[in-house]
Structures are given as C-alpha cells and as structure tokens.
C-alpha cells in the first residue's frame, strides 16, 4: 500500500509540473527538468523523482517547493507559510530553505535512504524552525544527518 501512496504522490507532482509547463505528457517535462526523456520514464517506473531535480526546477521557476511536492500553500515562492490551521508570514530568505533542502537531499543520498515527499517536507520544516529558534544562519550538517536517521 505504501508503494501505491508513493505512486499517487509522484503522479500528483508530475501533474503539477505538467500544469506549470503546459504539457500533456510526462516525458515532455524532460526539457523543463533539465534531463532526458528516458530519465523521466525511469523515475515513473521507480516511483520516485530526484529531489535535486525538483530543487533546481523550483529555484529556476520561483515555485514553492511545498506546493510542488505536497500541493499546499501558494504556488509561487513567497514569504507566506501555510500549514493546517494557520497561514503566517515568515521573514526569511528563500535561499535558506533551498540550502536546507539540498543538504537533506545530500544526507538522504549519503545514507541511501528514500523518504516520502510528505516526510521530506516535514523534515525541512522542522530543521528550518529549529534554525530560526536557535537564531543561527544555517543548520549543522550533523543535525541533518541525525534527522534523516530518525525518519528512515
């Protein structure tokens, strides 16, 4: 059943990407995702997308990673955060979130761990909140590795 849920999440991400790009077929996303058509087909077969590809795409297009992965919040990258029961303004640099996301992705690759888009989003949110709470400018990579071990 987990595989079915993962496949549904992948389908939803691909559908959001197709809507953004105005294309009908998944393989037509190869250009916008800076890859080739065979890779897009392989992702579908595996039931997963490489996070790095989504990060790069969202940065180039200024699309909210939260919206792209989970379909929640504003589509365009903004300083508004939407969570169940609350919408608030977050005065932070979007690049900080991308750096944390890239580090989480690197930690997942390093530990050869695969997590759902929902868990990825939760990890990103928790690490970002912790960074803000501690008033630091970045999250220690050791803390990211620890968090990845906890969710796997």
PyMOL CGO cylinders between C-alpha atoms (Angstrom):
from pymol import cmd
from pymol.cgo import CYLINDER

trace = [
    CYLINDER, 0.00, 0.00, 0.00, 2.91, 2.36, 0.70, 0.3, 1, 1, 1, 1, 1, 1,
    CYLINDER, 2.91, 2.36, 0.70, 4.03, 1.89, -2.89, 0.3, 1, 1, 1, 1, 1, 1,
    CYLINDER, 4.03, 1.89, -2.89, 0.56, 2.87, -4.11, 0.3, 1, 1, 1, 1, 1, 1,
    CYLINDER, 0.56, 2.87, -4.11, 0.62, 6.02, -1.99, 0.3, 1, 1, 1, 1, 1, 1,
    CYLINDER, 0.62, 6.02, -1.99, 4.11, 6.88, -3.23, 0.3, 1, 1, 1, 1, 1, 1,
    CYLINDER, 4.11, 6.88, -3.23, 2.95, 6.36, -6.82, 0.3, 1, 1, 1, 1, 1, 1,
    CYLINDER, 2.95, 6.36, -6.82, -0.02, 8.66, -6.19, 0.3, 1, 1, 1, 1, 1, 1,
    CYLINDER, -0.02, 8.66, -6.19, 2.29, 11.35, -4.79, 0.3, 1, 1, 1, 1, 1, 1,
    CYLINDER, 2.29, 11.35, -4.79, 4.60, 11.04, -7.77, 0.3, 1, 1, 1, 1, 1, 1,
    CYLINDER, 4.60, 11.04, -7.77, 1.62, 11.30, -10.12, 0.3, 1, 1, 1, 1, 1, 1,
    CYLINDER, 1.62, 11.30, -10.12, 0.45, 14.45, -8.33, 0.3, 1, 1, 1, 1, 1, 1,
    CYLINDER, 0.45, 14.45, -8.33, 3.89, 16.06, -8.55, 0.3, 1, 1, 1, 1, 1, 1,
    CYLINDER, 3.89, 16.06, -8.55, 4.13, 15.23, -12.25, 0.3, 1, 1, 1, 1, 1, 1,
    CYLINDER, 4.13, 15.23, -12.25, 0.61, 16.60, -12.80, 0.3, 1, 1, 1, 1, 1, 1,
    CYLINDER, 0.61, 16.60, -12.80, 1.54, 19.88, -11.09, 0.3, 1, 1, 1, 1, 1, 1,
    CYLINDER, 1.54, 19.88, -11.09, 4.68, 20.11, -13.23, 0.3, 1, 1, 1, 1, 1, 1,
    CYLINDER, 4.68, 20.11, -13.23, 2.70, 19.44, -16.42, 0.3, 1, 1, 1, 1, 1, 1,
    CYLINDER, 2.70, 19.44, -16.42, 0.20, 22.15, -15.46, 0.3, 1, 1, 1, 1, 1, 1,
    CYLINDER, 0.20, 22.15, -15.46, 3.03, 24.64, -14.87, 0.3, 1, 1, 1, 1, 1, 1,
    CYLINDER, 3.03, 24.64, -14.87, 4.71, 23.82, -18.16, 0.3, 1, 1, 1, 1, 1, 1,
    CYLINDER, 4.71, 23.82, -18.16, 1.54, 23.47, -20.21, 0.3, 1, 1, 1, 1, 1, 1,
    CYLINDER, 1.54, 23.47, -20.21, 2.40, 20.00, -21.48, 0.3, 1, 1, 1, 1, 1, 1,
    CYLINDER, 2.40, 20.00, -21.48, 0.29, 16.84, -21.69, 0.3, 1, 1, 1, 1, 1, 1,
    CYLINDER, 0.29, 16.84, -21.69, 2.83, 14.02, -21.41, 0.3, 1, 1, 1, 1, 1, 1,
    CYLINDER, 2.83, 14.02, -21.41, 5.22, 13.26, -18.59, 0.3, 1, 1, 1, 1, 1, 1,
    CYLINDER, 5.22, 13.26, -18.59, 8.14, 12.82, -20.98, 0.3, 1, 1, 1, 1, 1, 1,
    CYLINDER, 8.14, 12.82, -20.98, 7.57, 16.39, -22.23, 0.3, 1, 1, 1, 1, 1, 1,
    CYLINDER, 7.57, 16.39, -22.23, 8.83, 17.51, -18.81, 0.3, 1, 1, 1, 1, 1, 1,
    CYLINDER, 8.83, 17.51, -18.81, 12.36, 16.41, -19.69, 0.3, 1, 1, 1, 1, 1, 1,
    CYLINDER, 12.36, 16.41, -19.69, 13.35, 19.84, -21.06, 0.3, 1, 1, 1, 1, 1, 1,
    CYLINDER, 13.35, 19.84, -21.06, 11.99, 21.93, -18.17, 0.3, 1, 1, 1, 1, 1, 1,
    CYLINDER, 11.99, 21.93, -18.17, 13.53, 19.49, -15.66, 0.3, 1, 1, 1, 1, 1, 1,
    CYLINDER, 13.53, 19.49, -15.66, 16.88, 19.65, -17.47, 0.3, 1, 1, 1, 1, 1, 1,
    CYLINDER, 16.88, 19.65, -17.47, 17.06, 15.91, -18.10, 0.3, 1, 1, 1, 1, 1, 1,
    CYLINDER, 17.06, 15.91, -18.10, 16.25, 13.47, -20.90, 0.3, 1, 1, 1, 1, 1, 1,
    CYLINDER, 16.25, 13.47, -20.90, 13.03, 11.59, -21.65, 0.3, 1, 1, 1, 1, 1, 1,
    CYLINDER, 13.03, 11.59, -21.65, 14.50, 8.25, -20.58, 0.3, 1, 1, 1, 1, 1, 1,
    CYLINDER, 14.50, 8.25, -20.58, 15.15, 9.61, -17.09, 0.3, 1, 1, 1, 1, 1, 1,
    CYLINDER, 15.15, 9.61, -17.09, 11.55, 10.80, -16.75, 0.3, 1, 1, 1, 1, 1, 1,
    CYLINDER, 11.55, 10.80, -16.75, 10.34, 7.32, -17.76, 0.3, 1, 1, 1, 1, 1, 1,
    CYLINDER, 10.34, 7.32, -17.76, 12.75, 5.69, -15.31, 0.3, 1, 1, 1, 1, 1, 1,
    CYLINDER, 12.75, 5.69, -15.31, 11.50, 7.92, -12.46, 0.3, 1, 1, 1, 1, 1, 1,
    CYLINDER, 11.50, 7.92, -12.46, 7.96, 6.81, -13.17, 0.3, 1, 1, 1, 1, 1, 1,
    CYLINDER, 7.96, 6.81, -13.17, 9.00, 3.16, -13.17, 0.3, 1, 1, 1, 1, 1, 1,
    CYLINDER, 9.00, 3.16, -13.17, 10.87, 3.56, -9.86, 0.3, 1, 1, 1, 1, 1, 1,
    CYLINDER, 10.87, 3.56, -9.86, 8.12, 5.68, -8.38, 0.3, 1, 1, 1, 1, 1, 1,
    CYLINDER, 8.12, 5.68, -8.38, 10.45, 8.47, -7.28, 0.3, 1, 1, 1, 1, 1, 1,
    CYLINDER, 10.45, 8.47, -7.28, 11.82, 11.77, -8.52, 0.3, 1, 1, 1, 1, 1, 1,
    CYLINDER, 11.82, 11.77, -8.52, 15.32, 13.00, -7.68, 0.3, 1, 1, 1, 1, 1, 1,
    CYLINDER, 15.32, 13.00, -7.68, 14.97, 15.81, -5.14, 0.3, 1, 1, 1, 1, 1, 1,
    CYLINDER, 14.97, 15.81, -5.14, 17.88, 17.70, -6.65, 0.3, 1, 1, 1, 1, 1, 1,
    CYLINDER, 17.88, 17.70, -6.65, 15.95, 17.99, -9.91, 0.3, 1, 1, 1, 1, 1, 1,
    CYLINDER, 15.95, 17.99, -9.91, 12.90, 19.41, -8.09, 0.3, 1, 1, 1, 1, 1, 1,
    CYLINDER, 12.90, 19.41, -8.09, 15.08, 21.86, -6.13, 0.3, 1, 1, 1, 1, 1, 1,
    CYLINDER, 15.08, 21.86, -6.13, 16.75, 23.16, -9.27, 0.3, 1, 1, 1, 1, 1, 1,
    CYLINDER, 16.75, 23.16, -9.27, 13.43, 23.47, -11.06, 0.3, 1, 1, 1, 1, 1, 1,
    CYLINDER, 13.43, 23.47, -11.06, 11.74, 25.28, -8.17, 0.3, 1, 1, 1, 1, 1, 1,
    CYLINDER, 11.74, 25.28, -8.17, 14.62, 27.72, -7.85, 0.3, 1, 1, 1, 1, 1, 1,
    CYLINDER, 14.62, 27.72, -7.85, 14.69, 28.49, -11.57, 0.3, 1, 1, 1, 1, 1, 1,
    CYLINDER, 14.69, 28.49, -11.57, 10.94, 28.98, -11.77, 0.3, 1, 1, 1, 1, 1, 1,
    CYLINDER, 10.94, 28.98, -11.77, 10.49, 30.57, -8.29, 0.3, 1, 1, 1, 1, 1, 1,
    CYLINDER, 10.49, 30.57, -8.29, 7.91, 27.89, -7.48, 0.3, 1, 1, 1, 1, 1, 1,
    CYLINDER, 7.91, 27.89, -7.48, 7.23, 26.94, -3.88, 0.3, 1, 1, 1, 1, 1, 1,
    CYLINDER, 7.23, 26.94, -3.88, 8.76, 23.56, -3.10, 0.3, 1, 1, 1, 1, 1, 1,
    CYLINDER, 8.76, 23.56, -3.10, 5.95, 22.91, -0.59, 0.3, 1, 1, 1, 1, 1, 1,
    CYLINDER, 5.95, 22.91, -0.59, 3.36, 23.45, -3.32, 0.3, 1, 1, 1, 1, 1, 1,
    CYLINDER, 3.36, 23.45, -3.32, 5.29, 21.40, -5.86, 0.3, 1, 1, 1, 1, 1, 1,
    CYLINDER, 5.29, 21.40, -5.86, 5.72, 18.41, -3.54, 0.3, 1, 1, 1, 1, 1, 1,
    CYLINDER, 5.72, 18.41, -3.54, 2.53, 18.49, -1.46, 0.3, 1, 1, 1, 1, 1, 1,
    CYLINDER, 2.53, 18.49, -1.46, 0.18, 20.81, -3.34, 0.3, 1, 1, 1, 1, 1, 1,
    CYLINDER, 0.18, 20.81, -3.34, -0.19, 23.03, -0.24, 0.3, 1, 1, 1, 1, 1, 1,
    CYLINDER, -0.19, 23.03, -0.24, 0.31, 26.75, 0.12, 0.3, 1, 1, 1, 1, 1, 1,
    CYLINDER, 0.31, 26.75, 0.12, 0.96, 29.33, -2.54, 0.3, 1, 1, 1, 1, 1, 1,
    CYLINDER, 0.96, 29.33, -2.54, 2.29, 28.15, -5.90, 0.3, 1, 1, 1, 1, 1, 1,
    CYLINDER, 2.29, 28.15, -5.90, 4.82, 30.94, -6.23, 0.3, 1, 1, 1, 1, 1, 1,
    CYLINDER, 4.82, 30.94, -6.23, 7.64, 31.13, -3.72, 0.3, 1, 1, 1, 1, 1, 1,
    CYLINDER, 7.64, 31.13, -3.72, 6.61, 33.71, -1.14, 0.3, 1, 1, 1, 1, 1, 1,
    CYLINDER, 6.61, 33.71, -1.14, 7.17, 34.51, 2.49, 0.3, 1, 1, 1, 1, 1, 1,
    CYLINDER, 7.17, 34.51, 2.49, 3.77, 33.13, 3.44, 0.3, 1, 1, 1, 1, 1, 1,
    CYLINDER, 3.77, 33.13, 3.44, 3.69, 29.74, 5.13, 0.3, 1, 1, 1, 1, 1, 1,
    CYLINDER, 3.69, 29.74, 5.13, 0.54, 27.66, 5.02, 0.3, 1, 1, 1, 1, 1, 1,
    CYLINDER, 0.54, 27.66, 5.02, 0.11, 24.83, 7.49, 0.3, 1, 1, 1, 1, 1, 1,
    CYLINDER, 0.11, 24.83, 7.49, -3.02, 23.06, 8.66, 0.3, 1, 1, 1, 1, 1, 1,
    CYLINDER, -3.02, 23.06, 8.66, -4.92, 25.64, 10.69, 0.3, 1, 1, 1, 1, 1, 1,
    CYLINDER, -4.92, 25.64, 10.69, -2.55, 28.55, 10.10, 0.3, 1, 1, 1, 1, 1, 1,
    CYLINDER, -2.55, 28.55, 10.10, -1.16, 30.89, 7.47, 0.3, 1, 1, 1, 1, 1, 1,
    CYLINDER, -1.16, 30.89, 7.47, 1.58, 33.26, 8.56, 0.3, 1, 1, 1, 1, 1, 1,
    CYLINDER, 1.58, 33.26, 8.56, 4.33, 35.45, 7.19, 0.3, 1, 1, 1, 1, 1, 1,
    CYLINDER, 4.33, 35.45, 7.19, 7.85, 34.14, 7.56, 0.3, 1, 1, 1, 1, 1, 1,
    CYLINDER, 7.85, 34.14, 7.56, 10.56, 36.71, 7.14, 0.3, 1, 1, 1, 1, 1, 1,
    CYLINDER, 10.56, 36.71, 7.14, 13.32, 34.54, 5.80, 0.3, 1, 1, 1, 1, 1, 1,
    CYLINDER, 13.32, 34.54, 5.80, 15.39, 34.21, 2.70, 0.3, 1, 1, 1, 1, 1, 1,
    CYLINDER, 15.39, 34.21, 2.70, 14.01, 31.52, 0.36, 0.3, 1, 1, 1, 1, 1, 1,
    CYLINDER, 14.01, 31.52, 0.36, 17.59, 30.51, -0.42, 0.3, 1, 1, 1, 1, 1, 1,
    CYLINDER, 17.59, 30.51, -0.42, 17.98, 29.31, 3.17, 0.3, 1, 1, 1, 1, 1, 1,
    CYLINDER, 17.98, 29.31, 3.17, 15.18, 26.81, 2.62, 0.3, 1, 1, 1, 1, 1, 1,
    CYLINDER, 15.18, 26.81, 2.62, 16.76, 25.64, -0.61, 0.3, 1, 1, 1, 1, 1, 1,
    CYLINDER, 16.76, 25.64, -0.61, 20.12, 25.16, 1.12, 0.3, 1, 1, 1, 1, 1, 1,
    CYLINDER, 20.12, 25.16, 1.12, 18.49, 23.10, 3.88, 0.3, 1, 1, 1, 1, 1, 1,
    CYLINDER, 18.49, 23.10, 3.88, 16.56, 21.08, 1.31, 0.3, 1, 1, 1, 1, 1, 1,
    CYLINDER, 16.56, 21.08, 1.31, 19.72, 20.44, -0.70, 0.3, 1, 1, 1, 1, 1, 1,
    CYLINDER, 19.72, 20.44, -0.70, 21.55, 19.32, 2.46, 0.3, 1, 1, 1, 1, 1, 1,
    CYLINDER, 21.55, 19.32, 2.46, 18.67, 17.00, 3.39, 0.3, 1, 1, 1, 1, 1, 1,
    CYLINDER, 18.67, 17.00, 3.39, 18.78, 15.56, -0.12, 0.3, 1, 1, 1, 1, 1, 1,
    CYLINDER, 18.78, 15.56, -0.12, 22.55, 15.05, 0.15, 0.3, 1, 1, 1, 1, 1, 1,
    CYLINDER, 22.55, 15.05, 0.15, 22.11, 13.34, 3.55, 0.3, 1, 1, 1, 1, 1, 1,
    CYLINDER, 22.11, 13.34, 3.55, 19.43, 11.05, 2.09, 0.3, 1, 1, 1, 1, 1, 1,
    CYLINDER, 19.43, 11.05, 2.09, 21.76, 10.09, -0.75, 0.3, 1, 1, 1, 1, 1, 1,
    CYLINDER, 21.76, 10.09, -0.75, 24.67, 9.59, 1.62, 0.3, 1, 1, 1, 1, 1, 1,
    CYLINDER, 24.67, 9.59, 1.62, 22.64, 7.30, 3.88, 0.3, 1, 1, 1, 1, 1, 1,
    CYLINDER, 22.64, 7.30, 3.88, 20.99, 5.64, 0.86, 0.3, 1, 1, 1, 1, 1, 1,
    CYLINDER, 20.99, 5.64, 0.86, 17.58, 6.45, 2.32, 0.3, 1, 1, 1, 1, 1, 1,
    CYLINDER, 17.58, 6.45, 2.32, 14.37, 7.17, 0.45, 0.3, 1, 1, 1, 1, 1, 1,
    CYLINDER, 14.37, 7.17, 0.45, 11.53, 9.01, 2.18, 0.3, 1, 1, 1, 1, 1, 1,
    CYLINDER, 11.53, 9.01, 2.18, 8.12, 10.17, 1.02, 0.3, 1, 1, 1, 1, 1, 1,
    CYLINDER, 8.12, 10.17, 1.02, 7.61, 13.76, -0.17, 0.3, 1, 1, 1, 1, 1, 1,
    CYLINDER, 7.61, 13.76, -0.17, 5.47, 14.37, 2.92, 0.3, 1, 1, 1, 1, 1, 1,
    CYLINDER, 5.47, 14.37, 2.92, 8.24, 13.26, 5.30, 0.3, 1, 1, 1, 1, 1, 1,
    CYLINDER, 8.24, 13.26, 5.30, 10.78, 15.29, 3.32, 0.3, 1, 1, 1, 1, 1, 1,
    CYLINDER, 10.78, 15.29, 3.32, 8.62, 18.37, 3.75, 0.3, 1, 1, 1, 1, 1, 1,
    CYLINDER, 8.62, 18.37, 3.75, 8.22, 17.71, 7.48, 0.3, 1, 1, 1, 1, 1, 1,
    CYLINDER, 8.22, 17.71, 7.48, 11.99, 17.29, 7.95, 0.3, 1, 1, 1, 1, 1, 1,
    CYLINDER, 11.99, 17.29, 7.95, 12.63, 20.51, 6.05, 0.3, 1, 1, 1, 1, 1, 1,
    CYLINDER, 12.63, 20.51, 6.05, 10.07, 22.40, 8.14, 0.3, 1, 1, 1, 1, 1, 1,
    CYLINDER, 10.07, 22.40, 8.14, 11.43, 21.07, 11.45, 0.3, 1, 1, 1, 1, 1, 1,
    CYLINDER, 11.43, 21.07, 11.45, 15.03, 21.89, 10.57, 0.3, 1, 1, 1, 1, 1, 1,
    CYLINDER, 15.03, 21.89, 10.57, 14.08, 25.36, 9.40, 0.3, 1, 1, 1, 1, 1, 1,
    CYLINDER, 14.08, 25.36, 9.40, 12.09, 26.07, 12.58, 0.3, 1, 1, 1, 1, 1, 1,
    CYLINDER, 12.09, 26.07, 12.58, 15.00, 24.84, 14.70, 0.3, 1, 1, 1, 1, 1, 1,
    CYLINDER, 15.00, 24.84, 14.70, 17.37, 27.13, 12.81, 0.3, 1, 1, 1, 1, 1, 1,
    CYLINDER, 17.37, 27.13, 12.81, 15.09, 30.12, 13.36, 0.3, 1, 1, 1, 1, 1, 1,
    CYLINDER, 15.09, 30.12, 13.36, 14.55, 29.26, 17.02, 0.3, 1, 1, 1, 1, 1, 1,
    CYLINDER, 14.55, 29.26, 17.02, 18.30, 29.00, 17.66, 0.3, 1, 1, 1, 1, 1, 1,
    CYLINDER, 18.30, 29.00, 17.66, 18.81, 32.23, 15.69, 0.3, 1, 1, 1, 1, 1, 1,
    CYLINDER, 18.81, 32.23, 15.69, 21.54, 30.66, 13.62, 0.3, 1, 1, 1, 1, 1, 1,
    CYLINDER, 21.54, 30.66, 13.62, 22.13, 31.20, 9.93, 0.3, 1, 1, 1, 1, 1, 1,
    CYLINDER, 22.13, 31.20, 9.93, 22.38, 27.56, 8.95, 0.3, 1, 1, 1, 1, 1, 1,
    CYLINDER, 22.38, 27.56, 8.95, 21.65, 24.04, 10.14, 0.3, 1, 1, 1, 1, 1, 1,
    CYLINDER, 21.65, 24.04, 10.14, 24.61, 21.89, 11.11, 0.3, 1, 1, 1, 1, 1, 1,
    CYLINDER, 24.61, 21.89, 11.11, 25.00, 19.01, 8.68, 0.3, 1, 1, 1, 1, 1, 1,
    CYLINDER, 25.00, 19.01, 8.68, 25.39, 16.60, 11.62, 0.3, 1, 1, 1, 1, 1, 1,
    CYLINDER, 25.39, 16.60, 11.62, 21.90, 17.62, 12.79, 0.3, 1, 1, 1, 1, 1, 1,
    CYLINDER, 21.90, 17.62, 12.79, 20.54, 16.97, 9.30, 0.3, 1, 1, 1, 1, 1, 1,
    CYLINDER, 20.54, 16.97, 9.30, 22.14, 13.51, 9.24, 0.3, 1, 1, 1, 1, 1, 1,
    CYLINDER, 22.14, 13.51, 9.24, 20.64, 12.78, 12.65, 0.3, 1, 1, 1, 1, 1, 1,
    CYLINDER, 20.64, 12.78, 12.65, 17.17, 13.85, 11.47, 0.3, 1, 1, 1, 1, 1, 1,
    CYLINDER, 17.17, 13.85, 11.47, 17.46, 11.68, 8.34, 0.3, 1, 1, 1, 1, 1, 1,
    CYLINDER, 17.46, 11.68, 8.34, 18.34, 8.67, 10.51, 0.3, 1, 1, 1, 1, 1, 1,
    CYLINDER, 18.34, 8.67, 10.51, 15.30, 9.33, 12.70, 0.3, 1, 1, 1, 1, 1, 1,
    CYLINDER, 15.30, 9.33, 12.70, 12.82, 9.40, 9.81, 0.3, 1, 1, 1, 1, 1, 1,
    CYLINDER, 12.82, 9.40, 9.81, 14.21, 6.39, 7.95, 0.3, 1, 1, 1, 1, 1, 1,
]
cmd.load_cgo(trace, "trace")
